Amino acid sequence: MKRVAHHRLAELPAEAVNPYMTRRLVWGERVMAAFMEFKQGAVVPVHAHDNEQITYCISGLMRFTLPDGELLLRPGEVLVIPGGVPHGAEFPEDTVEMDIFSPPRQDWIDRTDEYLRR
């Protein structure tokens, strides 16, 4: 029998991935949610992964680099990135956002996401 899991976001362990980025992860069999906090000046290098991604900007500002140019993501806006599409982001101000991935990012679970840890 499958079980329902209940969590309080504030009580999930916060992982300091690098000096500019902290995340809290929760995942099931087919989906992952990541509550992300970025300090001004943070950079996520251009990368691609097979996982489909939905990014919701809660506060701050995100400047995405995408194959067809740059896109600014502001509070209340959502971006859907299909698997395999190269993307990166810069954070011109402190930012809080939520990422949803399907399937879950195994590299994040295993902490083998070296592109973020530099």
Buried (B, 14 or more C-beta within 10 A) or exposed (E): EEEEEEEEEEEBEEEEBBEBBBBBBBBEEEBBBBBBBBBEEBBBEBEEBEBBBBBBBEEBBBBBBBEEEEBEBEBEEEBEBEEEBEBBBBBEEBBBBBBBBBBBBBBBEEEEBEEBEE
